[in-house]
Amino acid sequence: MPFSALPPEIVRHIILHAVKVRGIKRAGRLRYVSKSWDAAVMDAICASGVLEGHERHCSYLPRYFAQRVMGRTRTLPRPLCIIRQVAARIVSHRNKGRDGGDNYDGFRDCVLDLCQSCDELIGHRHMYLKDDWFIDAESPILPVDEHDKQFRQALLAAAAWTNEVALVHEILPFFRDCLYLISPSGYNQLGFMPVFGYPVSLAAYRGNNEILSLLLGAVTTDGPKDLEHLGNALTNAILGNQSSTVELILEPQQKWVHDYNMYLVYGIRGTADIGIFKRLVPFAREYPIHILRLRSKPDYWRVKTLPAMLCSVASDGNLAILKHLVEEEGAELTERWYRIHKKDGPVLNAARDGRIDALVYLLGKGMPLPTATPQFAARSRNPDIMRIIIEGDMQRNSNLEFGPALVTAIERENEQVVRLLLHCEHVRIDEESKAQAQRHAEELGLESMAEMIVVVEDNDRNLTDNVVSKFLLVSLLLLKMKETATRFDTMPRLTIVSSDPRYINNQVPARPEWRLEWYRS
C-alpha cells in the first residue's frame, strides 16, 4: 500500500515516532515534506515531549505550552497553571462573568494568545525558561491564590497584552505599593520570573496605547529615573513596529530624548517599519556624541553602527530599509571589517536566512561575495538562493568554496540543494568534501543522500571511461581521416552521442576535409 493511502491515524502515529527518533533539531525538517505534514509534524513535536530536554528558546514553545495548558490540567507546572487561571479570568471578564470562563473556543484562543507573549525577547524577560515550566507536578495541585504576587503580575501583564482596558482600570490600583511588578527597574525586586513579562513592555509591543499611558502614568515621576521605564517601552514598541506608540513615548519626553540613544541604537535593528526607522535614525546617528568614551571616534556611526545595521537588516530581508541604508545613509563595509568579521556580512546573512530580494539587491550593488557564501546559502531551504550564488560566482569568477556547502546541505537533508550542487556543471567540489558529505550522510542514517553522492560519482566515472577515453581514441584518428579525405576528395562524418548538445563544423573553404557532428541523446 502506498504511503499516501494510509489512514490518517496511522500516518499520525508514524510521524509521532519519527519525531521522537529524530529529535527536535531534525524533526522540524519533516515539515517540508508537504503542507499536510507541516501541521501534523507541529502537533507531533508538541505531543512527543522532545521539547522538554531541548534548549528552551525555540519557536515551537508557545504552541507547546498552549497544548499542555489545554491538556494535562491536574498536574500542570505552576507557570502553566497560572496561564490557565489568567486565561479563565480574562474570558470571564470579557463575558462579564456569565459563563465563568467555560467558553471553550474563547478560552482556547485566549490561552494560545497569551502563550505567544512567553518569548524571551518580549516583555524584558531576557532569560531562558527554567525546569518548572516543563516538569509536571508529582501530585494534583490546588489553584494559585489570586492574591499571590506572581499571579497578580501575570494578570496585569495579560490584560496589557490582550488590550483589556477595563480590566487594567479595575486591578491597577492594587499595584500602588509594588510598582516594580509593572515595569523593570534597575535591579530585580520580583523574587520570581514573570510568566508573561512586564506589563509596560507588553503593552508597548502590542501598541495598546491607552493601557500603556495608564501604566506609564503609574510608574513615572517626570524625572531621570523614568528613563529605564520609558526606554524599555520604547525598545518593545520599536520591536513590535508600533509607530504610534513610538511617538507616544518620544513626543512628551523631548528633554530626555538624547538619553534614549542607547535604547534606539539596539532597538532600531529590530523594526521592520521603514517609517519608524527613518524617524529614529537621526537619534541613533547622534549616539556617539552623547557617550563620553565615543566622542573621540567621529567615524563610529559609519564604521561601527551602519555595518551592524546593514547585516541585521539583510538578515531580516527588509528591502525598503536596506535600500535606505545603502542609498541614503551610504552604508558600506570596509576591507578591515570583512577581515575581522569573517562569518558575518550582509550577503552571508541574506543567503543564510533565504532573503532572495535582499540578496539580489546586494549583489547588484557590488557587495563582495565571501568564499563561504555557498555554505551559508545551503543553510536556507531555498534552492533559488544557491542558484543566485552560483550565477554570481560565474559572473565575478569569485572561486567560491562549494565543498562545505555540500556537507551542510547533506546535514540539513536539503535534497534540492544537494542535487543542484552535484549536477551543476559550474560547481567544482573536491573529492575530500564529497567523501566527508557521504560519511555524514551514513552517520546520520540518510541513505538516500549517501546514495545520491554514490550515483553521481559512478556517473562521473562512467563519463570518464565511456566518453573521455573515446575522445582520446578519436584524436589519434583525426590526422589519418584528414589524409584519407584529401586523397579520395570526400567528407567523412564522425558522430558522437552525448547528453549535451554540441555542433562542431570545421571546413576548409576550398576543399572540405572532415566534419564532426555531436548529437544530444
C-alpha positions as CSV (number, residue, x, y, z in Angstrom):
1,M,0.0,0.0,0.0
2,P,1.4,3.4,-0.9
3,F,2.1,5.8,2.0
4,S,-0.4,8.3,0.7
5,A,-3.2,5.7,1.0
6,L,-2.6,5.0,4.7
7,P,-5.3,6.1,7.2
8,P,-4.7,9.5,8.8
9,E,-4.5,7.8,12.3
10,I,-1.6,5.6,11.2
11,V,0.2,8.5,9.5
12,R,0.0,10.5,12.7
13,H,1.5,7.6,14.7
14,I,4.3,7.2,12.1
15,I,5.1,11.0,12.3
16,L,5.0,10.9,16.1
17,H,7.5,8.1,16.3
18,A,9.7,9.7,13.6
19,V,9.8,12.9,15.6
20,K,10.8,11.0,18.8
21,V,13.6,9.2,16.9
22,R,15.0,12.2,15.0
23,G,14.9,14.7,17.9
24,I,13.9,18.3,17.7
25,K,16.8,19.5,15.6
26,R,16.0,17.1,12.7
27,A,12.2,16.7,13.3
28,G,11.4,20.2,12.1
29,R,12.7,19.3,8.6
30,L,9.8,16.8,8.2
31,R,7.5,19.8,8.0
32,Y,8.8,20.5,4.5
33,V,7.6,17.1,3.1
34,S,4.1,18.6,2.3
35,K,1.6,21.1,3.6
36,S,-0.4,18.3,5.4
37,W,2.8,17.2,7.1
38,D,3.6,20.7,8.2
39,A,0.6,20.8,10.6
40,A,1.0,17.1,11.6
41,V,4.7,17.4,12.4
42,M,4.0,20.6,14.5
43,D,1.4,18.6,16.5
44,A,3.8,15.7,16.9
45,I,6.6,17.9,18.1
46,C,4.4,19.3,20.8
47,A,2.9,15.9,21.8
48,S,6.2,13.9,21.7
49,G,7.9,15.5,24.6
50,V,11.1,16.2,22.6
51,L,11.0,19.9,23.7
52,E,11.3,19.1,27.3
53,G,15.0,18.3,27.0
54,H,15.8,20.9,24.3
55,E,17.3,24.4,24.5
56,R,14.3,26.3,25.7
57,H,14.1,29.2,23.3
58,C,12.8,27.7,20.1
59,S,9.8,28.9,18.1
60,Y,7.7,25.9,19.0
61,L,7.3,26.7,22.7
62,P,4.1,28.9,22.5
63,R,2.2,26.2,20.8
64,Y,3.7,23.6,23.1
65,F,2.7,25.5,26.2
66,A,-0.8,26.1,24.9
67,Q,-1.3,22.4,24.1
68,R,-0.1,21.4,27.6
69,V,-2.4,24.0,29.3
70,M,-5.4,22.7,27.4
71,G,-4.4,19.1,28.2
72,R,-3.0,17.7,31.4
73,T,-4.7,20.1,33.8
74,R,-4.4,18.3,37.2
75,T,-0.6,18.2,37.3
76,L,0.4,21.3,35.4
77,P,3.6,23.1,36.4
78,R,3.0,26.3,38.4
79,P,3.7,28.7,35.5
80,L,1.3,26.9,33.2
81,C,-1.3,26.7,35.9
82,I,-1.1,30.5,36.2
83,I,-1.6,30.8,32.5
84,R,-4.7,28.7,32.7
85,Q,-6.2,30.6,35.6
86,V,-5.3,34.0,34.0
87,A,-6.9,33.0,30.7
88,A,-10.1,31.8,32.5
89,R,-10.2,35.2,34.4
90,I,-9.8,37.2,31.1
91,V,-12.5,35.2,29.3
92,S,-14.8,35.6,32.3
93,H,-14.2,39.3,32.3
94,R,-15.0,39.5,28.5
95,N,-18.2,37.7,29.1
96,K,-19.0,39.7,32.2
97,G,-19.0,36.6,34.3
98,R,-21.9,35.0,32.6
99,D,-20.2,31.6,31.9
100,G,-17.3,31.7,34.4
101,G,-14.8,31.2,31.7
102,D,-16.2,28.0,30.4
103,N,-16.5,29.1,26.8
104,Y,-14.1,26.5,25.3
105,D,-13.3,28.2,22.0
106,G,-12.7,31.6,23.5
107,F,-10.7,30.1,26.3
108,R,-8.5,28.1,23.9
109,D,-7.9,31.2,21.7
110,C,-7.0,33.2,24.8
111,V,-4.5,30.6,26.0
112,L,-2.8,30.5,22.7
113,D,-2.6,34.3,22.5
114,L,-1.2,34.5,26.0
115,C,1.4,31.9,25.2
116,Q,2.7,34.0,22.4
117,S,3.9,36.5,24.9
118,C,6.2,33.9,26.6
119,D,9.0,34.8,24.1
120,E,12.2,35.7,26.0
121,L,12.7,38.6,23.6
122,I,9.4,40.3,24.5
123,G,8.5,41.8,27.8
124,H,12.1,42.3,29.0
125,R,12.4,38.7,30.0
126,H,15.9,38.1,28.7
127,M,16.2,34.7,30.4
128,Y,15.6,31.2,29.3
129,L,12.7,29.2,30.8
130,K,13.5,27.0,33.8
131,D,12.6,23.4,34.6
132,D,9.5,24.5,36.5
133,W,7.8,25.2,33.1
134,F,8.4,21.7,31.7
135,I,8.2,19.2,34.6
136,D,4.7,18.2,35.7
137,A,3.8,18.3,39.4
138,E,4.1,15.0,41.2
139,S,0.5,15.2,42.5
140,P,-2.5,17.3,41.7
141,I,-2.0,21.0,42.8
142,L,-4.5,23.5,44.1
143,P,-5.4,26.6,42.1
144,V,-3.0,29.5,42.6
145,D,-4.1,32.1,45.1
146,E,-5.3,35.2,43.3
147,H,-3.6,37.4,45.9
148,D,-0.3,35.8,45.0
149,K,2.1,38.4,43.6
150,Q,3.1,36.2,40.6
151,F,-0.5,35.7,39.7
152,R,-1.4,39.4,40.1
153,Q,1.6,40.4,38.0
154,A,0.7,37.8,35.3
155,L,-2.9,39.0,35.3
156,L,-1.9,42.7,34.7
157,A,0.6,41.6,32.1
158,A,-2.0,39.5,30.3
159,A,-4.5,42.4,30.4
160,A,-1.9,44.7,28.9
161,W,-1.1,42.1,26.2
162,T,-4.7,41.5,25.2
163,N,-5.8,45.2,25.5
164,E,-8.3,44.7,28.2
165,V,-8.6,48.3,29.2
166,A,-11.4,47.9,31.7
167,L,-9.6,45.1,33.5
168,V,-6.5,47.2,33.8
169,H,-8.6,50.0,35.3
170,E,-10.0,47.5,37.8
171,I,-6.8,45.9,39.0
172,L,-4.2,48.7,38.6
173,P,-4.9,50.4,42.0
174,F,-3.8,47.2,43.8
175,F,-0.2,47.8,42.5
176,R,0.4,51.1,44.2
177,D,2.8,49.5,46.7
178,C,4.5,47.3,44.2
179,L,5.2,49.3,41.1
180,Y,8.2,47.1,40.3
181,L,5.6,44.5,39.1
182,I,4.6,46.8,36.3
183,S,7.9,47.8,34.7
184,P,11.5,46.6,35.2
185,S,13.7,48.7,37.4
186,G,17.4,48.9,37.9
187,Y,17.5,45.7,40.0
188,N,15.2,42.7,40.2
189,Q,12.8,43.0,43.1
190,L,10.4,40.4,42.0
191,G,11.8,37.3,43.6
192,F,10.3,35.2,40.7
193,M,10.4,35.1,36.9
194,P,7.4,36.8,35.2
195,V,5.1,34.4,33.4
196,F,4.4,36.8,30.6
197,G,6.9,39.6,31.1
198,Y,6.4,43.2,32.3
199,P,3.1,44.9,31.6
200,V,4.6,48.1,30.3
201,S,6.8,46.2,27.7
202,L,4.0,44.0,26.6
203,A,1.5,46.9,26.1
204,A,4.2,48.8,24.1
205,Y,5.0,45.7,21.9
206,R,1.3,45.3,21.0
207,G,0.7,49.0,20.5
208,N,-2.0,49.2,23.2
209,N,-1.5,52.9,23.8
210,E,-4.3,53.6,26.2
211,I,-3.1,50.9,28.6
212,L,0.5,52.0,28.1
213,S,-0.4,55.5,29.1
214,L,-2.1,54.2,32.3
215,L,0.9,52.1,33.2
216,L,3.5,54.8,32.5
217,G,1.4,57.2,34.5
218,A,1.6,54.9,37.5
219,V,5.4,54.3,37.3
220,T,6.9,57.6,36.0
221,T,7.5,60.7,38.1
222,D,8.8,63.2,35.5
223,G,12.4,62.7,36.5
224,P,15.6,61.0,35.3
225,K,14.5,57.7,36.9
226,D,11.8,57.5,34.3
227,L,14.4,56.7,31.6
228,E,14.5,53.0,32.2
229,H,10.7,52.6,32.2
230,L,10.4,54.7,29.0
231,G,13.4,53.2,27.4
232,N,12.2,49.6,27.8
233,A,8.8,50.6,26.5
234,L,10.4,52.3,23.5
235,T,12.5,49.2,22.7
236,N,9.5,47.0,22.7
237,A,7.4,49.5,20.6
238,I,10.2,49.5,18.0
239,L,10.4,45.7,18.1
240,G,6.6,45.5,17.6
241,N,6.6,48.0,14.7
242,Q,4.2,50.3,16.6
243,S,4.8,53.8,15.1
244,S,2.0,55.5,17.1
245,T,3.4,54.0,20.3
246,V,6.9,55.2,19.5
247,E,5.5,58.8,19.0
248,L,3.6,58.4,22.3
249,I,6.8,57.7,24.1
250,L,9.1,60.2,22.3
251,E,6.9,63.4,21.9
252,P,6.1,64.3,25.6
253,Q,9.7,63.5,26.7
254,Q,11.9,65.5,24.4
255,K,14.0,66.6,27.3
256,W,15.2,63.1,27.8
257,V,15.3,62.1,24.1
258,H,19.0,62.1,23.8
259,D,19.3,59.7,26.7
260,Y,17.2,57.2,24.7
261,N,20.0,56.8,22.2
262,M,21.3,53.6,23.8
263,Y,17.8,52.0,23.5
264,L,17.5,53.4,20.0
265,V,20.8,52.0,18.7
266,Y,19.9,48.5,19.8
267,G,16.2,48.7,19.3
268,I,16.2,50.2,15.8
269,R,17.7,47.0,14.3
270,G,14.6,45.1,15.3
271,T,12.0,47.1,13.4
272,A,10.5,46.2,10.1
273,D,8.7,49.6,9.7
274,I,10.5,52.0,7.3
275,G,8.7,54.9,8.9
276,I,9.9,54.1,12.4
277,F,13.4,53.5,11.0
278,K,13.6,56.9,9.3
279,R,12.2,58.6,12.4
280,L,14.8,57.2,14.7
281,V,17.9,57.2,12.5
282,P,18.8,60.8,13.4
283,F,18.8,60.0,17.1
284,A,20.9,56.9,16.6
285,R,23.4,58.9,14.5
286,E,23.9,61.2,17.4
287,Y,24.6,58.4,19.8
288,P,28.5,58.7,19.8
289,I,28.2,62.5,20.6
290,H,26.4,61.8,23.9
291,I,28.7,59.0,25.0
292,L,31.9,60.2,26.6
293,R,34.0,57.2,25.5
294,L,32.9,57.5,21.9
295,R,33.4,61.3,21.4
296,S,37.0,60.7,20.2
297,K,35.6,58.4,17.4
298,P,33.9,60.7,14.9
299,D,33.5,57.8,12.4
300,Y,31.8,55.5,14.8
301,W,28.4,55.8,13.0
302,R,29.9,54.9,9.6
303,V,32.4,52.3,10.8
304,K,30.5,50.5,13.5
305,T,26.8,51.3,13.6
306,L,25.9,51.3,9.9
307,P,27.7,48.0,9.1
308,A,26.0,46.3,12.0
309,M,22.6,47.6,10.9
310,L,23.3,46.6,7.3
311,C,24.0,43.0,8.4
312,S,20.9,42.9,10.7
313,V,18.5,44.3,8.0
314,A,19.9,41.9,5.4
315,S,19.2,39.0,7.7
316,D,15.6,40.3,8.1
317,G,15.2,40.8,4.4
318,N,13.6,44.2,4.7
319,L,14.3,45.6,1.2
320,A,13.0,49.1,2.0
321,I,15.2,49.6,5.0
322,L,18.1,48.0,3.1
323,K,17.8,50.5,0.3
324,H,17.6,53.4,2.7
325,L,20.8,52.3,4.4
326,V,22.8,51.8,1.2
327,E,21.4,54.7,-0.9
328,E,20.6,57.3,1.7
329,E,23.0,56.6,4.5
330,G,25.8,55.3,2.4
331,A,26.3,52.1,4.4
332,E,29.3,50.0,3.2
333,L,31.7,47.6,4.7
334,T,35.4,48.1,4.7
335,E,38.0,45.5,3.9
336,R,39.1,45.7,7.6
337,W,35.5,44.9,8.6
338,Y,35.5,41.8,6.4
339,R,38.8,40.7,7.9
340,I,37.5,40.9,11.4
341,H,34.0,39.5,10.7
342,K,34.7,36.5,8.5
343,K,31.5,34.8,9.4
344,D,29.2,37.8,9.2
345,G,28.1,40.2,6.5
346,P,25.0,41.3,4.6
347,V,25.4,38.8,1.7
348,L,26.2,35.9,4.1
349,N,23.2,36.8,6.3
350,A,20.8,37.2,3.4
351,A,21.9,33.9,1.9
352,R,21.7,32.1,5.2
353,D,18.1,33.3,6.0
354,G,16.8,32.8,2.5
355,R,16.2,36.5,1.7
356,I,16.1,36.4,-2.1
357,D,15.2,40.1,-2.8
358,A,17.8,41.4,-0.4
359,L,20.5,39.1,-1.8
360,V,19.8,40.1,-5.4
361,Y,19.8,43.8,-4.4
362,L,23.1,43.5,-2.5
363,L,24.8,41.6,-5.4
364,G,23.5,44.2,-7.8
365,K,25.2,46.9,-5.7
366,G,28.5,45.1,-6.0
367,M,28.7,43.7,-2.4
368,P,31.5,41.2,-2.0
369,L,30.8,37.5,-2.3
370,P,32.8,35.9,0.6
371,T,34.2,32.4,-0.2
372,A,31.9,30.9,2.5
373,T,28.7,32.2,0.9
374,P,27.6,28.8,-0.6
375,Q,27.8,27.2,2.8
376,F,25.6,29.9,4.3
377,A,23.2,29.5,1.3
378,A,23.0,25.8,2.0
379,R,21.5,26.5,5.4
380,S,18.4,28.0,3.8
381,R,15.9,25.6,2.3
382,N,15.5,27.6,-0.9
383,P,17.5,26.2,-3.9
384,D,17.0,29.5,-5.7
385,I,19.3,31.1,-3.2
386,M,22.1,28.7,-4.2
387,R,21.3,29.3,-7.9
388,I,21.8,33.1,-7.3
389,I,25.1,32.4,-5.6
390,I,26.3,30.2,-8.4
391,E,25.3,32.8,-11.0
392,G,27.2,35.4,-9.0
393,D,30.2,33.2,-8.9
394,M,30.1,32.7,-12.7
395,Q,29.8,36.5,-13.3
396,R,32.5,37.5,-10.9
397,N,34.8,34.4,-11.1
398,S,34.9,34.5,-7.3
399,N,36.3,31.0,-6.7
400,L,33.7,30.2,-4.0
401,E,34.0,27.1,-1.9
402,F,31.2,24.7,-2.7
403,G,32.6,21.7,-0.8
404,P,31.5,22.8,2.7
405,A,28.1,23.8,1.2
406,L,27.5,20.2,0.1
407,V,28.3,18.9,3.6
408,T,25.9,21.4,5.1
409,A,23.2,20.6,2.6
410,I,23.6,16.9,3.4
411,E,23.4,17.5,7.2
412,R,20.2,19.6,6.7
413,E,18.7,17.0,4.4
414,N,18.2,19.6,1.7
415,E,17.8,17.3,-1.2
416,Q,17.1,20.0,-3.8
417,V,20.3,21.9,-2.9
418,V,22.3,18.7,-2.9
419,R,21.1,17.8,-6.4
420,L,21.9,21.3,-7.6
421,L,25.4,21.2,-6.3
422,L,26.1,17.7,-7.6
423,H,24.7,18.3,-11.1
424,C,25.6,21.9,-11.9
425,E,28.5,22.0,-14.4
426,H,29.8,25.3,-13.0
427,V,30.2,23.9,-9.4
428,R,33.5,22.4,-8.5
429,I,33.6,20.1,-5.5
430,D,36.7,18.3,-4.4
431,E,36.7,14.6,-3.7
432,E,37.5,15.2,0.0
433,S,34.3,17.2,0.5
434,K,32.3,14.5,-1.3
435,A,33.8,11.8,0.9
436,Q,33.1,13.9,4.0
437,A,29.5,14.5,2.9
438,Q,29.0,10.8,2.3
439,R,30.3,9.9,5.7
440,H,28.0,12.4,7.4
441,A,25.0,11.0,5.4
442,E,25.9,7.5,6.5
443,E,26.4,8.5,10.2
444,L,23.1,10.3,10.2
445,G,21.3,7.3,8.6
446,L,20.4,9.4,5.5
447,E,20.6,6.5,3.0
448,S,19.0,8.5,0.1
449,M,21.6,11.3,0.5
450,A,24.5,8.9,0.6
451,E,23.1,7.0,-2.5
452,M,22.8,10.3,-4.3
453,I,26.5,11.0,-3.9
454,V,27.5,7.5,-5.0
455,V,25.3,7.7,-8.1
456,V,26.9,11.0,-9.1
457,E,30.4,9.5,-8.6
458,D,29.5,6.5,-10.7
459,N,28.2,8.7,-13.4
460,D,31.4,10.8,-13.4
461,R,33.4,7.6,-13.6
462,N,31.4,6.2,-16.4
463,L,31.7,9.6,-18.2
464,T,35.5,9.3,-17.9
465,D,35.6,5.7,-19.1
466,N,33.0,5.9,-21.9
467,V,33.4,9.4,-23.2
468,V,36.9,10.8,-22.4
469,S,38.7,7.6,-23.5
470,K,36.8,7.7,-26.8
471,F,37.8,11.2,-27.4
472,L,41.5,10.2,-26.9
473,L,41.0,7.5,-29.5
474,V,39.3,9.9,-31.9
475,S,42.2,12.4,-31.6
476,L,44.5,9.7,-32.8
477,L,42.4,9.1,-35.9
478,L,41.9,12.7,-37.0
479,L,45.2,13.0,-38.9
480,K,44.6,9.8,-40.8
481,M,41.0,10.8,-41.5
482,K,42.2,14.1,-42.9
483,E,44.7,12.4,-45.2
484,T,42.1,9.9,-46.4
485,A,39.6,12.7,-47.1
486,T,42.2,14.6,-49.2
487,R,43.1,11.5,-51.2
488,F,39.5,10.5,-52.1
489,D,38.0,14.0,-52.2
490,T,35.3,13.2,-49.7
491,M,34.0,14.4,-46.3
492,P,34.0,11.8,-43.6
493,R,31.5,12.1,-40.7
494,L,32.2,11.2,-37.1
495,T,29.1,11.2,-34.9
496,I,29.3,11.2,-31.1
497,V,26.2,10.8,-29.0
498,S,26.3,12.6,-25.6
499,S,24.0,14.3,-23.1
500,D,24.9,17.8,-24.1
501,P,24.0,19.5,-27.4
502,R,27.0,20.4,-29.4
503,Y,27.7,21.0,-33.1
504,I,31.2,21.4,-34.5
505,N,31.6,22.1,-38.2
506,N,35.2,22.7,-39.5
507,Q,35.6,23.2,-43.2
508,V,38.4,24.3,-45.4
509,P,36.9,27.0,-47.7
510,A,38.2,25.4,-51.0
511,R,38.0,21.8,-50.1
512,P,36.0,20.1,-47.4
513,E,38.2,17.6,-45.5
514,W,36.2,16.4,-42.5
515,R,33.2,17.1,-40.4
516,L,32.4,16.3,-36.8
517,E,28.8,16.3,-35.5
518,W,27.8,15.9,-31.9
519,Y,24.2,15.0,-31.2
520,R,22.2,15.0,-28.0
521,S,20.9,11.6,-26.8
